[in-house]
Amino acid sequence: MMASPSTPPPPELASTRLVGGVEAAFRDALTDSFDRLELSDRNMLRFHYARGLPVEQLARLFCSQPGAVSRQLARLRERLLRDTRRGLAARLAPERRSREDQDDGREREALEPPELDRLIELARDRFDVALARILRG
């Protein structure tokens, strides 16, 4: 989902208005959502997505069972997606764009709810990669 400047956006995004500043807004919304999680939840996500630890190792590290860790990762992923959608909506809603966009120098598209839902569905498919990129810095 979040391509480097030299990588073209995925075809699904290239055919919509969901390019440019939207990628930066998505990254910012995801980062903000991640930062609001409890420290132990952030650490679990870091170990899994940034360092690639499998569920079994996470279970040992967090003194838990693999099934419980797997469910926790799924809940955290869904929470991040839900909170990222809210943050993205706040950043890209037509009525909220103006001074904020000018202040940070980023040009962003205004998204209506159907477009926002489509973006989140595309992000869901690439969420693990997007989260890993953010966590790796």
Beta strands, then each sheet from edge to edge (+ up, - down):
end
